[in-house]
């Protein structure tokens, strides 16, 4: 049975890695390929639809309440193929529901 795993990442490290990729100094697979290495032994669940993800999974990077951190959420190939803004909207909506204070409607 797939298990949902969310990773907490340092915002500074992710932004520095993204700059290296954009300048052509590093490949995306080299920079982000190691994210899920600790979880390669078992199946991961998609953050949006709870289906099993590919190996290694597509990582959707989302903001965290702590401004110095980011959250990496695994997505299945179907959800990863959604248009970027649709994918981001669905992830942020679900994340807001998960982190909402008790008694608040969202």
VENZI-V526220 format. One record per residue. RES is the residue in one letter. PHI is phi in radians with two decimals (none if undefined). OMEGA is omega in whole degrees, 0 to 359 (999 if undefined). Layout:
res->[RES/RES]
phi->[PHI/PHI]
omega->[OMEGA/OMEGA]
This chain:
res->[X/X/X/X/X/X/X/X/X/X/X/X/X/X/X/X/X/X/X/X/X/X/X/X/X/X/X/X/X/X/X/X/X/X/X/X/X/X/X/X/X/X/X/X/X/X/X/X/X/X/X/X/X/X/X/X/X/X/X/X/X/X/X/X/X/X/X/X/X/X/X/X/X/X/X/X/X/X/X/X/X/X/X/X/X/X/X/X/X/X/X/X/X/X/X/X/X/X/X/X/X/X/X/X/X/X]
phi->[none/-1.13/-2.12/-1.42/-2.22/-1.94/-1.79/-1.73/-2.09/-1.33/-1.06/-1.09/-1.17/-1.17/-1.16/-1.12/-1.13/-1.13/-1.10/-1.09/-1.17/-1.15/-1.41/1.52/-1.37/-2.53/-1.62/-1.02/-1.11/-1.22/-1.36/-1.80/-1.15/-1.45/-0.96/-1.77/-1.07/-1.21/-1.98/-1.27/-1.34/-2.37/-1.30/-1.83/-1.66/-1.17/-1.11/-1.58/-2.05/1.20/-1.42/-1.23/-1.66/-1.33/-2.06/-1.29/-1.32/-1.20/-1.83/-1.65/-1.65/-2.18/-1.27/-1.95/-1.09/-1.34/-1.14/-1.52/-2.13/-2.29/-1.98/-1.82/-2.01/-1.35/-2.22/-1.31/-1.03/-1.16/-1.24/-1.18/-1.43/-1.11/-0.99/-0.96/-1.26/-1.15/-1.06/-1.13/-1.07/-1.13/-1.16/-1.16/-1.09/-1.18/-1.12/-1.08/-1.14/-1.20/-1.79/-1.17/-1.26/-1.06/1.63/-1.58/-1.68/-2.44]
omega->[181/182/179/178/175/181/175/184/175/181/182/180/180/180/177/178/179/177/178/180/181/178/179/181/181/176/181/181/180/184/186/182/183/185/187/183/180/184/182/184/182/183/177/179/177/180/185/188/177/175/178/181/174/177/350/183/171/182/175/182/185/178/177/176/175/186/178/183/172/179/174/181/179/177/177/180/180/180/178/181/177/174/188/183/176/179/180/180/180/179/181/178/179/179/177/178/181/186/181/178/183/178/177/177/176/999]
